[in-house]
Amino acid sequence: MDVADNRSTSVLTMLNERQLSTVPQPVDVMTLLVEIPPGGKGLPPHKHSGPIFGYMIEGEMLFELEGEPERVIRAGEAFFEPGGDVIHYQDGNNLPDATSRFVVVMHCVPGQPMLSYVDDDELERRRDRRAPRP
């Protein structure tokens, strides 16, 4: 949905909208710029303590959340992670010859890390929750 106002030349374009059933209370909110070099693998499998909204500025990211098939997010596209107990498997640069950059707004539980890595034992226990891979 685009929003225009005759008092301004600004145009607001809705990129991502979600109704959140849970948000940590209180909540720490942080905005991060993430840059992944050409062909970079990104972070190993991890979880976030709260929901995340993201926007791909340039490049492409191979993105995979638990229970969803991997997909490519391209510059100009928004993405969402519910956080909590959902494993984020992939966030690597999908391009071998260009840097990928994206911004995330993270809602985090105060006093907890913004992300925690998932060990091999947990990955094995939950492998049935991972979508089939190509």
C-alpha positions in Angstrom: 0.0 0.0 0.0 1.4 3.4 -1.0 0.5 6.4 1.2 0.7 9.9 -0.3 -0.2 13.1 1.4 -1.0 16.3 -0.5 1.0 18.3 2.2 4.3 16.5 1.3 6.1 15.0 -1.7 7.0 11.9 0.4 5.6 8.5 -0.5 5.4 5.7 2.0 5.5 2.2 0.6 4.5 -0.8 2.8 7.2 -3.4 2.5 6.2 -5.9 5.2 3.3 -6.0 7.7 2.7 -8.6 10.4 0.4 -9.0 13.3 2.6 -10.2 16.1 1.0 -12.6 18.7 4.0 -12.3 21.0 6.5 -9.6 21.6 8.9 -9.7 24.6 7.9 -7.3 27.3 9.8 -5.2 28.0 11.6 -5.3 24.7 15.0 -4.1 23.4 14.9 -3.0 19.8 18.0 -2.7 17.7 18.7 -1.9 14.1 21.7 -3.6 12.4 23.3 -3.2 9.0 24.6 -6.6 7.9 27.2 -6.9 5.1 28.2 -10.3 3.7 31.1 -10.5 1.3 30.8 -12.2 -2.1 29.9 -15.9 -1.6 30.0 -15.5 2.2 28.1 -18.2 4.1 26.6 -15.9 6.7 26.0 -17.1 10.2 25.7 -20.7 11.2 22.2 -22.0 12.3 20.9 -19.8 15.1 17.8 -18.4 16.9 16.7 -15.0 17.9 14.9 -14.1 21.2 12.2 -12.1 19.4 10.9 -11.2 16.0 12.9 -9.6 13.2 12.0 -7.4 10.3 14.5 -7.1 7.5 15.1 -5.3 4.2 17.6 -6.3 1.5 19.4 -3.2 0.4 21.7 -4.7 -2.3 22.7 -8.2 -3.5 20.9 -11.4 -2.7 20.6 -13.6 0.4 19.9 -17.3 0.5 17.4 -17.4 3.4 16.0 -20.4 5.3 13.9 -20.7 8.4 12.8 -23.9 10.1 9.8 -25.3 8.4 10.1 -23.2 5.3 11.9 -24.0 2.1 15.1 -22.0 1.4 14.5 -19.0 -0.9 16.4 -16.1 -2.4 15.7 -12.6 -1.1 16.7 -9.9 -3.5 17.5 -6.2 -3.2 14.3 -4.3 -2.6 12.5 -7.2 -0.8 11.5 -7.4 2.8 11.7 -10.5 5.1 10.5 -11.5 8.5 11.6 -14.0 11.2 9.3 -14.9 14.1 12.2 -15.4 16.5 11.8 -17.5 19.7 12.3 -21.2 19.1 12.5 -21.0 15.3 15.9 -22.0 13.8 17.3 -19.6 11.2 19.4 -22.0 9.1 20.8 -19.8 6.3 21.5 -16.1 5.6 24.4 -16.4 3.2 25.3 -14.2 0.2 23.8 -15.8 -2.9 26.2 -14.0 -5.2 29.8 -15.0 -5.8 30.9 -11.6 -7.2 29.1 -8.9 -5.1 28.6 -7.9 -1.5 25.1 -8.3 -0.1 23.8 -5.8 2.4 20.6 -5.8 4.5 19.1 -4.0 7.5 17.3 -5.8 10.3 15.2 -4.4 13.1 15.4 -6.9 16.0 13.0 -7.2 18.9 15.0 -8.8 21.7 14.4 -10.0 25.2 16.3 -7.7 27.6 19.3 -9.4 29.1 19.4 -12.2 26.5 21.7 -12.3 23.5 20.2 -11.1 20.3 21.1 -14.5 18.8 22.2 -17.8 20.0 23.9 -20.5 17.9 22.3 -24.0 17.6 24.5 -26.9 18.3 24.8 -30.1 16.2 22.8 -32.2 18.8 19.8 -29.8 18.6 20.0 -29.7 14.8 19.9 -33.5 14.7 16.9 -33.7 17.1 14.9 -31.2 15.0 15.9 -32.3 11.5 12.3 -33.4 10.8 11.3 -29.8 11.1 13.5 -28.6 8.3 11.9 -28.3 4.9 13.1 -30.6 2.2 16.1 -29.1 0.4 16.8 -29.0 -3.4 
